[in-house]
Amino acid sequence: SYYVVQRTCQTRLISDSLAAFTFWGWQAVIVGAIVTLPLGYTTTKEYAELEWPLAILLAIVWVTYALVFFGTIVKRKTKHIYVGNWFYGAFILVTAMLHIVNHASLPVSFFKSYSAYSGATDAMIQWWYGHNAVGFFLTTGFLGMMYYFVPKQAERPIYSYRLSIVHFWALIT
């Protein structure tokens, strides 16, 4: 999305250092997961296994990602927001919301926490997260890429901007 937003907004990212932080922060989360998960330090929640220190780091990285992305859109030199950026924006906002809500927990030690929710509520929030995290993390980001790269490679504009907006809202609702 950083590549596409710069080209479609005809401007650089608002902060190279924040963009670098999102890259290195993401790498730190991955390394942390590679170390902690095999050692059994997990929340035991499907798709949300990272314990609270890594979950907080991931939330900080993802919110920083949102700041860089949306800050670049605010700074744009183009009049309209390219449809691929609509999909990226939804991908970023919804994934952040899902992660933050689902990972609300009460730490009891550095490597152990308990969900802030209990019983059926915890199960419902967990599966709301599991279903939508996969849907938004994979589908919406991929569609954002396709709305940029397919017309670019075909050397043709998007067939119908209006239809692409209908597509966006059909997916979001």
N, C-alpha and C positions, 0 to 999 in steps of 0.2 A: 504494500500500500504506500510506503514511502516513495518508491519509484514512480508509481502512477500519480499520486497526488501532486508531486512536483511538476510533472509534465502537463497534467490537465489544468492545473492552476497557474501555470507559467511563472512559478516562483520557487525559491529554495525553501527547504524546511525551516521552520522558525528558529530551531536551535540544533546545531550539529552535536553539541555536548549532550543534550537530552536524548537525541537519537542514538548516540553512542551508549548512553546509559541504558536505554531499552535493549540494545543488543547485548551488552555485557551482563546486564541484570538477568536477561533471559538465559544466557549461558550459565550463570550462577545457579539459577533455579534448576536447570537440567542437571548440572553436576551434583547439586544437593539431592535431587531425586535419585540419581544413580547411586549415591552413597547411602541415603537413608532407607529407601524402599527395600533393598535386599537385607538390610539389618533388621527389618520388621518394624521400623518406626513409621506407622501409618495411622490414618484416622479410621481405617477399615471401611470407608465409604467409596463405593464404585465410582470411578472417574474423578474422585476428589480425595485421593490418598495422601496428599502432602500434609504433613503436620504444620501446626500454626506458624512457626518461623518462616518456612518456605511459602506458605499460603499468603502471609503478609507481604513478603518480598514480591511474590507474583502479582499481588494486587497493586503494589506501588509501581512496579514495572508497567503493568497494563494501564493504570491511570496516567502515567507519564506518556505512554504511547498515545493515549487519547488526546492529551494536551498538545503533543507535537502534531498529530494528524489534524485535529480541528483548528489549532492555531494557524497551520499552513493554509487551511481552507479560508479562514478569516482574512488572511493576508493576500489572498489570490488576486491575480491581475485580470482574470476573466470575469465576465458578467454572470454566467450561470455556473452551477455546480454540476460537473460531469456525472452521469448516472452511475458509473463504476464507483465513484466516491460515496454515493448514497449507500450502496451495498457495503462498502468498507466501513462507513460510519456506523451502520446498524451492527455489523460484525463486532466492532470495537466496543460500542456501548452495551450491547446485550451480553456479550461475553464478560465484561467487567461486572455488570449487575449480577449475573448468574453466579460468578465466582465469589463475589463479596457476600451475597445473601447466603449461599450454601455453606461457605466456610466460616460463618459466625460460630465461634467456639469459645470455650472457657479453658484456658491453659491451666494445667495442674503441675507441669514440669516443663523443662525445655523441649522434650521430645514426646510429650503426651498432652492431649487436650480432649475435651468432651464437647459434643455438639451443643449449641445453645438451644436447640429444639429437642423435643422428646417424643417418643411413641410414633403415632400415625403422622403427626405433623412433620417430624424428621424424615419419615419415609416419603411423604408427599413432596417435600422440598427437595429431597435428594433426587427423586426421579424427575421432577421438574427440571432440575439442574442437568441430570444425566442425558435426558432427551434433548433439551434445547442447547446444551453446550456442544454436543456433537453436531446438531443441525446448524447452529450459527457459526461455530468455529470452522467447520469444513465447508458447508454449502455456501453461506453468504460471502465469505472471503473469496471462494473460488468463482462465484458469479461476478464479483467485482473485478477480478482478473480478466474474466472472459469478456466483459463489457468494454474493456480497454484493449486487450491484445488481439481478439478475433477481428474487429474492424481494422485495427492497425495492420495486421498481417494480410488481410484481404484488400487493403488499400481502398476501403469503401466506408462511408459513414454508417452509423447505426441506422438500421432500416427505419425504425419509427421511435423517436424519442418518447412520444406519448405512450406507446405500447410498453416501452421499457419502464416507465413510471408505473403503469398498471401492474407490470410484473413485480416491481419492487413492493408495492403495497399489498399485492396478493400474497407474497411471501411473508411479509411482516405481520399481517393480520391473521 
